[in-house]
Amino acid sequence: RTNATPFQISTLSNLTCGADINLELTLNTSSHGSFVIPFVLHAGSPASVPLRFDVNALTNVSANGTIESTNVVAGFTGQLMKVGVSLWLTHPVAYLVDLALVSPDGLVIDLSSGHGLGADFGTNCSPDAARTTFDDFAATPIFAGSPPFVGTYRPDASLAALNFTTANGNWRLRIANFHIAPGLLHCWTLFLYPPECAPGAGACDTCLAPITN
């Protein structure tokens, strides 16, 4: 059944921000014995200001072809708590372009596939607000947007799959063009969020008696 009372833990003030807290939940049943379920809590939350890694080189997207633009990340420390992507790509038919982000670990996240009766993703490199930005917390999914998709959208697949994976290394923006006309990638940026911690509310409440049924 659902536990009606939240579990609480208290840590020392010198706990490293972003550290993994490895726990085990033991369930004792009268009819099926005991079960131990390991799980991990991650200290902290995504920082309010991300680290950004820019690629500003023009990259041609060949007709009926696939290209990858590499963004080299170095010097990131701590856990990777959140990932965002922004770009400006000109192409005559947006729905004939598929966009994906490939992590240093080889994880492939579908950003946009087959969306948009119109041209382009974004209208300029600067300011950032003129780009197409992918963020899991955006109010509008990319499939509900319209070219040139200026603003922030939820990607087709969640970028949260990249949380707590490897940050440093080669990230790649994969662009598949299914049209006879070429496209042009003007710029793209990775937004990587380290952990940020704030003081909690102090010690836990008084422990309650265990729930046995």
Disulfide bonds with the S-S distance in Angstrom:
Cys17-Cys197 2.19
Cys125-Cys187 2.02
